Amino acid sequence: MNRLEFIVATAIILFVAFCLGWFAGWLVDRFTRVTRAEIGELDRMAQALHDAEETRDETQMRAEQREAELSNQLAQTEAELRAAMDGLRDARREAEELRAYVERQNAGA
């Protein structure tokens, strides 16, 4: 094989390699191409996800507000219960004092 044949053979091999590479790139592009319908579907999914996140955030905020309201109501109820228990304790003590006073009056009479 002389020098000219070697150059021609190398050129043919390189051209075939280039064609195979171009064809492989075209195939990859053809199979991985995103269609407009797929882009539309992705946009709809993104919008649905955004709406779901907003709904979740609103629900979480309402739950936190409700929890704060219930905690406040519980604290108020506990305070009222303590006041009622203190009042009941005072009333019992007063009733005991009155009973003791009446018994002393009855015993002394």
MOJOGI-V941046 format. One line per field, one symbol per residue. ss: DSSP state (2 for helix, 1 for strand, 0 for the rest). psi: psi as a letter, one per 30 degrees, with the letter a starting at -180 (. if undefined). A space follows every 50 residues. Layout:
ss = ???
psi = ???
//
This chain:
ss = 00222222222222222222222222222222000222222222222222 22222222222222222222222222222222222222222222222222 222222220
psi = kaeeeeeeeeeeeeeeeeeeeeeeeeeeeefgkkleeeeeeeeeeeeeee eeeeeeeeeeeeeeeeeeeeeeeeeeeeeeeeeeeeeeeeeeeeeeeeee eeeeeeef.
//
